[in-house]
């Protein structure tokens, strides 16, 4: 994961707030806290069982808020977070474009969006279809994901396409006057 590690060096370390979309069992929360040191982390998941699992894993952590939410309708004010993470979640979201729009809305100006996700080729092959329950409709590849980021207004800072199966991207909300 040297590319992902290089993203850590690009993002400033003096952040007040981070959001993880699709926290699962809470692995990403620990990674965010360890490498970026935000004052507070908000973690959401659509699946209430994942929310419970993360809450149980991080009992009494004052810096963490965990709640159930839909990534395509984020329950946060505009310009709310310095840093937002997607660790292999957007390929699960039926309307991933709307979820990207929402990330842009709740990200503060000059904030960063860290993306690590699977692409159409990785989830649409016969083996993946048998093993995993990934949505097959409206899936994306590296180019399509980058194009939608740009369409929303993001500036691409770094991007790495891994055999068109997965990608790692760092995007920034830079306001142009």
N, C-alpha and C positions, 0 to 999 in steps of 0.2 A: 504493500500500500504506500509506496513512496510518493505517489502523486497526491494522495489524500493528505499525507504528512506535509507536503509542500504547501497545501492550502492553509494549514495551521500557521505557517510563517507569514502568509500574505495578510491574514486577517488581524486587525489590531487586538491587543489583549486587554484593553481598558473598557470593556463593554458592561453596560448595566443590565441588559435583558436579552435573553435568548428564548426561542421557541423551537421545540421539536414537534414536527407533524408526524403522527403515527409512532408513538413511543414504544409500542409493543411491550416487552418485558422490562424495559428501562435501561437497556444496554447503552443506547445513544446518550441518555441523560448523563451517565457517568463519564462518557467520552467528552461531552461538551464541557462539563465541569472541570475535568482534568486538563484539557488543552486550551480552553478559552477564558476561564475564570470569571464568568459573568456573575454579577451580584445576585441575579435571580434567573431561574429557568422555569419556563412554562412548558409542560408536556401534554399533548392531546392525543387521543386515539378515538376512532369511530367505535371500536369494540369495547364495551364496558368491562369485559373480562381482562383486557389488557390494561385498562385504567386501574382496575383493582390490583393487578399484579405489580404494576409500577409503584402504586401507593404503598403496598405491603413491603416492597423492597427498600423503599426510602422513607421509612417511618420517622417522624419527628425532624425531618430536614426542612428548616425554615426557609431556605432559599428556593425550594421547589413547590410548584403548584401543578397538580395533575387533574385533568378533567376530560370528560367525554365531549367531543366536538366533531363536526363535519368539516373537512378541509376545504370544501367548496363553499362553505358559509361560515367563515371564521368569526367567533363571537368576541372580537376585539376591536378597539378603536383604531382609526387610521394612524399610521406612523407610530406604532407602539413598540416595536422590537428592533434591536441593533443587529441581530443575527438570527436567521431562520434555517433550520436543517430539514432535509428530506433524505433519510437513510433508507433507500429502497422501498418507498411507500407509494409514490405517485402512479406507478403502474397498476396499483390496486384501485385507484380512484376512477370511477366511471367518467366523470367530467374533469379530467386532469387540467384542461385549459382554464376552467373556472378556478380551480385550486391555485394555479400559478397567478392568475389575476388577483386572487385574495392575498397571496403572499406579498405581491407588490403593494397592495393597499395597506397592509398592516406593518410593513417594513419601514423603519425610519429612513429619511434621506441619508444617503451614503452608507446605509446598512448593507449587509451581505447575505446572500442566499447560497447555502452549501447544498449541492445536490449530488447524490450517489444513487443511481437507479438502474433498473433493468429495462432493456428495450424489447420491441416486438419480437425480434428474432429469438431472444432468450426464452420468452414465455409462450410462443406460438408453436414451437416444435412438438412433435407427438409425445416425446418423453415428458416434457414439462407439463403438457396438458393432462397427462395421466397422473403425475405426481402432485401437482399443485392446482388450486382453484383460482387461477388468475383470470380476470376479465379479458376477453378476446376482442371485444368491440372498441373502436376508437383508441387503439394503442399507438405508440409513437416510436420513432427511431431517434438517433442522436440529432440529426439535422432538423427534424420536426420540433424537437424539444427546444433546441437553440433558437429556432425561428420564432417560436411562441414567446420565449423569454424576451427577445428583442422587440417583438410586437407589443408586449406589455410595457416596455420602456427600460428594461434591464440593460446594463452594459456587461458584456462578457469579459471577465478578468482572466480566467483560465478554463480550459476545456480539454478533456481527454476521452477519446472514444476507444473502448476496449473491444475490438473485433466486432463492432456493431451489436454486441450482446448486452453491454452495459456502458455506463459513462459516469464520469465525475466532472462536475462543473462548479465553478465559482462565479456567481453573478453579483453585480452591485447595482443598487438603486441610486444612480447619479442623476441629479436634477439638472437639466440643461436649460439655460435661460435664453 
